[in-house]
Amino acid sequence: MHKTYKATGSVVLTDELSSYTDERLQKIERLIHQNDSLAKLDIELGASGTRAGPEYRAEMNLATRDGTFRAEARNVTLHAAIDECVDELRTELRKKITKHRDFIRRGAARVKEFFRSMGGR
């Protein structure tokens, strides 16, 4: 999977930050097909100052052969925003996988029912 990082605001992309993000993204990489050479993940990490204090934002856009997935999270710390964003992206991927699996199973059940109705006479 090809990853692209972008830092906005006062966020500086350090080795620690990119390795932390890569470590958290291992959960996502397990859900993507191993043969999917077109998988591309764009990661944007940013910061903005508000009256309440600094707020950090993590945004991830994942393009795979199964579709496009997007997640965005805001939090007081950048690491917490990354965690929330990865969890949201993982939830979207799992939802897509479950929908696809259920679709296949429903189709197989219909085929099975068709053959049962043909052979039962």
C-alpha positions in Angstrom: 0.0 0.0 0.0 1.3 3.4 -1.0 1.2 6.1 1.7 1.4 9.8 1.3 1.9 12.1 4.3 1.0 15.8 4.5 1.5 18.0 7.5 -0.4 21.3 7.8 -0.5 24.1 10.4 2.1 23.9 13.1 2.5 20.1 12.8 6.0 18.9 11.8 6.1 15.4 10.4 8.7 13.6 12.5 10.0 10.0 12.4 8.2 9.3 15.6 4.9 10.5 14.3 5.2 8.7 11.0 6.2 5.4 12.7 3.4 5.8 15.2 0.9 6.2 12.3 2.4 3.3 10.5 2.1 1.1 13.6 -1.6 2.0 14.0 -2.2 1.5 10.2 -1.2 -2.2 10.5 -4.8 -2.9 11.5 -6.0 -1.4 8.2 -3.4 -3.2 6.1 -4.7 -6.6 7.3 -8.1 -5.7 5.9 -6.9 -4.8 2.4 -6.4 -7.5 -0.2 -2.7 -8.5 -0.5 -3.0 -8.4 -4.4 -4.3 -4.8 -4.4 -1.3 -3.0 -5.8 -3.4 0.1 -6.4 -4.2 0.7 -2.8 -3.3 4.3 -1.9 -3.6 6.0 1.5 -3.4 9.8 1.8 -2.8 11.0 5.4 -3.1 14.6 6.4 -2.2 15.7 9.9 -2.9 19.2 11.0 -3.3 21.6 13.9 -5.4 24.7 14.4 -5.5 27.1 17.4 -8.9 27.9 18.9 -9.9 29.9 22.0 -10.1 26.7 23.9 -6.6 25.8 23.0 -4.9 23.8 20.2 -6.9 21.2 18.3 -5.3 18.6 16.2 -6.9 16.9 13.1 -6.1 13.7 11.3 -7.7 12.9 7.9 -7.2 9.7 5.9 -8.4 8.9 2.4 -8.0 5.3 1.3 -8.5 4.3 -2.4 -8.6 0.5 -3.1 -10.1 -1.7 -5.8 -13.2 -2.1 -3.5 -13.9 1.6 -3.3 -12.9 4.8 -1.6 -13.0 5.3 2.2 -12.6 8.5 4.2 -12.1 9.2 7.9 -11.5 12.4 9.8 -11.0 13.0 13.5 -10.3 16.0 15.8 -8.9 15.8 19.3 -6.8 17.6 21.8 -3.7 15.5 21.1 -2.5 14.5 17.7 -2.0 10.8 18.7 -5.6 10.6 19.9 -6.8 12.1 16.6 -4.8 9.5 14.7 -6.2 6.7 16.8 -9.8 7.9 16.3 -9.2 8.3 12.6 -7.7 4.8 12.1 -10.6 3.3 14.1 -13.2 5.1 12.0 -11.4 3.9 8.8 -11.2 0.4 10.1 -14.9 0.4 10.9 -15.8 1.6 7.4 -13.6 -1.1 5.8 -15.1 -3.9 8.0 -18.6 -2.7 7.1 -17.8 -2.9 3.4 -16.3 -6.4 3.9 -19.3 -7.6 5.9 -21.7 -6.2 3.3 -19.9 -8.0 0.5 -19.7 -11.3 2.4 -23.4 -11.1 3.2 -24.2 -10.4 -0.5 -22.3 -13.5 -1.6 -23.9 -15.7 1.0 -27.4 -14.5 0.1 -26.7 -15.3 -3.6 -25.3 -18.7 -2.7 -28.4 -19.5 -0.5 -30.7 -18.6 -3.5 -28.7 -20.9 -5.8 -28.9 -23.7 -3.2 -32.6 -23.2 -2.8 -33.1 -23.2 -6.6 -31.3 -26.6 -6.9 -33.2 -28.0 -4.0 -36.5 -27.1 -5.7 -35.4 -28.7 -8.9 -34.2 -31.9 -7.4 -37.1 -32.4 -5.0 -39.6 -33.6 -7.5 
